[in-house]
Amino acid sequence: MTSMFDYDPEETVSFEGHDISLKEAVMRYRQAKAHPDPLTDFSAIRDPGKIPQIFEAEHFDALAARAEFESGD
């Protein structure tokens, strides 16, 4: 799935109301998924013109499987 869009682990996204790196957002997604909360919104808004404009849970699942998003980097 990640071949269907471009991304940069260091790009800034808006996640849970904060501007953080995509790598940090993926880390937070992993943590939130480990301790599910039905009110958690798994979406990250990207800069205009980026495709997709919003990363959602299925995008985070695909990104979390990529080596550049592994814990401990």
N, C-alpha and C positions, 0 to 999 in steps of 0.2 A: 504493500500500500504506500510506503514512503516514497516509492519511485514515482508516484502520481502527483507529488507536490514538492516544492523546494522548501528548505528550512535551514536555519543556522542555529546550532545549540546556544549561541551567545546572543541571538536576536532578542529584543525586548518585546514581551507580550504582556497584556493586562490579564492577570489571573487572580481571582478572588478579590478584585478591586485594587490590586497592587501591580505596579510595573516591575517585572522581574525578568530574568533571562529564561528562555525556553527550557534550558537544562534544569534550572531551579523549579520551574513549573512541572516538569516531568517527575522530578524528585518528590515534590509535594503531592502530585497525583498518586504516585506509588504509596506514599504514606497514608493518604486518605482512603485509597482502595483497600489497604490492609485493615483499616478500621472504619468500615462503611458508615456513613451518615446519610440518610435519605434526603437531607436538605442541601447536600453538597452539590454545587454546580461545577461539573467537569468541563469547563470551556475556557479557552484563552483567546482573546481578541488580538489580532495581528494588525500591522500597519496596513492602510488602504493600498489596494493593488496586489496584495499577496493572495495566493490561492493555496489552500482555502483561507478565507478571511477569518474564520473562527476554527480553532482546533477543538474538537470534541472528544469524548471518551474513546471512540474507535481510533482516532488519530494518536491520542496519548498511548494507547495500547501498542500501536505500531512503532511509535518513537521509543517507548520504553524497552523494546526488544533490540534496538540498535546499539552497537558497541559504544558510540560516543555519548550515550546517555546512561551507561552503566554506573552504578554506585561506586564511589571511591576515586573517580577521575579527578 
